[in-house]
Amino acid sequence: MRMSRLEKYFVNRRQRGPRNDALIERALAKVDKSDIREVLEIGCGVGHTAHFLRGEFDFSLHGVDIDAEQIAKATQAYGGDPKLR
């Protein structure tokens, strides 16, 4: 199932990134992260959240998405990082 262009616009807007990052930071502040090494992100889209988690917490990320176009954009943006797959 592919997302429509309109859906991708709303999901991938740059304004969403910082808000999502803040939500994730607040949620993970309540969790003991010392044993977390790898994270699976289902529905990773263009990879912004995976990249944020990699940079902020040094996790290895495995992102999956049903939309091949989203995966291609994530790979283009972040594919050089061995901890992002």
Backbone hydrogen bonds, N-H to C=O, Kabsch-Sander energy under -0.5 kcal/mol:
donor,donor_aa,acceptor,acceptor_aa,energy
8,K,4,S,-2.4
9,Y,5,R,-2.0
10,F,6,L,-1.9
11,V,7,E,-2.6
12,N,8,K,-2.7
16,R,13,R,-1.1
17,G,13,R,-0.7
17,G,14,R,-0.6
19,R,15,Q,-0.9
20,N,16,R,-3.0
21,D,17,G,-2.8
22,A,18,P,-2.2
23,L,19,R,-2.0
24,I,20,N,-2.6
25,E,21,D,-2.7
26,R,22,A,-2.3
27,A,23,L,-2.3
28,L,24,I,-2.9
29,A,25,E,-1.4
30,K,27,A,-1.1
31,V,28,L,-1.5
33,K,31,V,-0.9
36,I,33,K,-1.2
37,R,35,D,-0.6
39,V,60,S,-2.6
41,E,39,V,-0.6
41,E,62,H,-2.6
42,I,40,L,-0.7
43,G,41,E,-0.5
43,G,64,V,-2.6
44,C,41,E,-0.6
44,C,64,V,-2.1
47,G,44,C,-2.2
51,H,47,G,-2.5
52,F,48,H,-2.5
53,L,49,T,-2.7
54,R,50,A,-2.3
55,G,51,H,-2.4
56,E,52,F,-2.9
57,F,53,L,-2.2
58,D,54,R,-1.4
59,F,53,L,-1.0
60,S,37,R,-2.9
61,L,83,K,-3.5
62,H,39,V,-2.7
63,G,61,L,-0.5
64,V,41,E,-2.4
68,A,66,I,-0.8
71,I,67,D,-1.8
72,A,68,A,-2.4
73,K,69,E,-1.9
74,A,70,Q,-2.3
75,T,71,I,-2.8
76,Q,72,A,-2.3
77,A,73,K,-2.3
78,Y,74,A,-3.0
79,G,75,T,-2.1
81,D,78,Y,-1.8
84,L,81,D,-2.0
85,R,61,L,-2.4
85,R,83,K,-0.5
